[in-house]
Amino acid sequence: MRYLSLWGSLKINFNSQDVSKAEEVLQLAKKDLIAFGKLFLPDDFMRSETPPFHYEMADAIDNKGVKQLAIILPRGHGKTVLTKCSIIKDFCFAPKNDIHFYA
């Protein structure tokens, strides 16, 4: 990596890697909850292969048309991990003036 120092302490990172590939990965993470989790929460998402029902849960959680959602599954099936991931993803990719409230 190369750094360009401007005004003393301010440094800008010039990444010599393919920026378009990184942008592509971020766009995928923005659209796909499981991809976001694997990229930003690997300790939670890379423990084992993601089961097919997690993709169904992720689609339901990410559906902006649904205001309330009840997920009923046994203990240890990823409800908390997917919910945590969804909240983090919502904050990371929120439009600038969009207000989020979680309780």
SULHU-V797228 format. One record per helix or strand of 3 or more residues. SS is the DSSP state (alpha for helix, beta for strand). FROM is the first residue (numbers start at 1). LEN is the number of residues. If there is no record, write none. Layout:
ss/from/len
SS/FROM/LEN
SS/FROM/LEN
This chain:
ss/from/len
beta/2/5
beta/10/5
alpha/19/13
alpha/33/8
alpha/42/4
alpha/52/11
alpha/79/14
